[in-house]
Amino acid sequence: TSECEKYACCPLPPYLEDSGYVIEEDDNGGRPLRDVCFHLLKLYSDRSYELDQLLDPRSVTSDPLDFRLSWHLWEVLRALNYCHLSQQSWGVLNTSYAAQLESEGLWEWAVFVMLHEPDTQ
């Protein structure tokens, strides 16, 4: 209510947790930045919860181009029949992680990741 103040801090990603920095709204689209565990709990309570927020690399790491955990988490969620990620978001996740692997010289693994691409064209 308007009479009460917040009694708990927002569930920030681990890299921001002890910094004293509070993020209420994200600059990109007005979505709040939250910890990946928070998103997993939301997904547990609402099976149709938006997966884009959960798979955002910034919910885990300060590097917005580090798609390692996001890609592996998406593969686990797909195995559990969570399939409501848009094809465009799925493609961005695959190509971003493949590019990250290729830039590290791991092109064999980049090919493996691209084999999971939903659009065979």
Secondary structure, 3 states (H helix, E strand, C coil): CCCCCCCCCCCCCHHHCCCCCCCCCCCCCCCCCCCHHHHHHHHHHCCCCCHHHHCCHHHCCCCCCCCHHHHHHHHHHHHCCCCCCCHHHHHHHHHHHHHHHHHCCCHHHHHHHHCCCCCCC
